[in-house]
């Protein structure tokens, strides 16, 4: 149950050969299309969706935004959002089986119209366009409430503060970059839950967890036993991951439709309500 | 497998060996020193005390040292405010485990010395302590040596559990190294070879002692 951004940006880390394969597929697609934009019709994806009568979404899995039951059925916050978007467009919603490794390539080759829950990275922005972000995943300093060594982000950057990190993990990168003066303890082959226990038992002063997903789980399980910096919902400004919908590069009409859709839900509070529903142990844990 | 890619990192791994050996030696000494009285008490059938000793032995023989380490490291501070260092936790947990194994090895060795020898000691008017220290143990020791060497081999391997709580011994260094160079297969192979180099002499010693102990009570 990896819940860090490693899964989110699955194609970036740990599966380098898949990335290479994806890049190869991409190049092949571009060649086949003779350099022209392969999938988009003249009028853009939006017209194509309406003509086709279905909105095709990449079925990538990122708990708790998009999850897949063994029966193949998709559920989660983004699944509900996509359903509403399809309703607004007056079309059916279809999830196409997909993995993070081919998610971007699937847009350029026209296998699906969009990829939800995707971390915006400069590399991906070269190939696809992104809607405005609808949430930000990032690291939060997690400290035991009674630990008076730390009462601000700055406090954590002192040698007497001991961080527990998973060696080579996403959180270690953040911890070392944001708190170079702190002391760092390395665990090989550990998971988030052991880091939580490190802090809980006072073995370490702090650990980095990702908000909103893991933080929501910790708050639900432990209530006010932990305090968070900058806050439970506001991540550190180091290696943040803005989450957005990816779509075909240059298709501004579809991009505008997605942006309008997100903005309306941000204003009405529907976005927040949806996350509060899904950021619970029932959906996060597996 | 390209083992040569990780050879430059060998010194980083080697620096973990002193700690691996220190954990093994510490746990073995502590465990063995406490095992002898436990074996004697178990044989002597002292009311209540024997029951406690048997409970201790059976508990540590039947539960994994991995859990003892995690429990002592994380639960003691939360429940009792007792915060031992990671190294202390590992040595104590493995010592508790070793004490249970060694107590049984001592018991088997002591009970293998023929009853007639103890009776002869009684006839000569030797005290219980003299009978144990001067007659039984010098002979039992020959039966105890080989299984003790085997227990040490197991203990040295179990010391790798210290990696769980970030004690920078051999295994922990291997895990950290493999996340840095993305060569887990090569690193773990190298770590296994290092463990083999450390344990094989002990295994050879155990084999030699076993052959010698076969002659222990020949003719009795």
Interface residues (C-beta under 8 A of the other chain):
Chain A: X164 X167 X168 X169 X185 X186 X187 X188 X189 X190 X197 X198 X200 X201 X202 X203
Chain B: X73 X74 X75 X77 X78 X83 X86 X163 X164 X165 X166 X171 X172 X174 X175 X176 X178 X179 X180
